[in-house]
Amino acid sequence: MMDGTHMMQSNLAPAPQFQPDHVVIGGRTLGFDEILNEKLLTPSKIAELSEAFKYNKPFPYLVFDGLFSPVLLELMYEDFDRLKNDDCAFSTL
């Protein structure tokens, strides 16, 4: 008899712990250190990009060539391709 002081046991497996150090895309795990090109995040590169932004013409802009990992971009492309080819019905209301 349950009197409120005992907790019921569950046969459910515990929820997986959140791992803030990676993402999983299409079943592939990428560590956060594999997503961005960290060479673009150094203080000297940030200063260089800041100056380029200020003086680019005809308006301030930046081009981040190589910011994202090619593996990440390929996985994202495959995900979009799967969305396009899935049997999903998209509505344009």
N, C-alpha and C positions, 0 to 999 in steps of 0.2 A: 504494500500500500504506500502511495506517495503522499507525504505530508508537507511537501513544499520545501523541505530542507535538503532533499537529495535531488541531484540533477540526473536527467535521463541520459543514458549513454547513447551515442550515435554510431551507426555503422558507416557513416560517410567519412571519406578520407579528408584530412585537413586541407584547407584551401592552400594552394601554392603561395609561397611568400613572394611579394612584389620585389623584383630585382631592378633597381633603378639604374643599373650600369649597362643595360643592353636593350635592344629591340629585336623582335622576331618578325620577319617579313617573309611570307611565303614559306614558312618552315625553316628559314635560315636565320641564325642568330648573329647579330652584329653588335659588338661592343661600341659604346659611345665613342671610344677612341678610334674606331674604324669608320665613323660616319663623316666627320669633318676633317679637312686638311688643317692640322694644327699649326702648320707653318704660316698660315694666314692670320693666326691669332696671337702672334708674338707682339710685344710692345713696339718694336721697331717697325714691323709690318703694318700695325694699326696706325702708327704715326704717318707712314708713307701713304697709306690709303686715305687718311684724313686730308693730307695735302692734295692728293690727286682729286679727291672729291671737290674740294674748294675751288680748284682751278680748271676743272674740265669744262669744255665748251661744247655746245652753246648753252648748257646749263649744268649744274653740279650733278654728277652721276658716278657710279662705280661699276666695274665689271669684275666679278669674282670668278675668274677662270680657275677651275680645279678646286672649288670650295668643297664640293661633296665627293665622296668616294665613288669611283666608277661602279663598284659592286652595289652600293646603295641605289644608284641611279638605274642600274639594270634590273634590280629587284622591283623598284617602283614601276618601271616600264612594264615588266611582266604582270604586275598587279593590275595596272590600267588595262592591259591587253586582256586579262582574264575577265575584268568587268565588262569589257566591250563584247566578249564572246560568250559570257554566261547567259543562261536562259532567264534573264531578268527582264521584266517589263518596266520600261521607263515611261513616265507620263509627262507630257508637256502641257500643263494647264495654263 
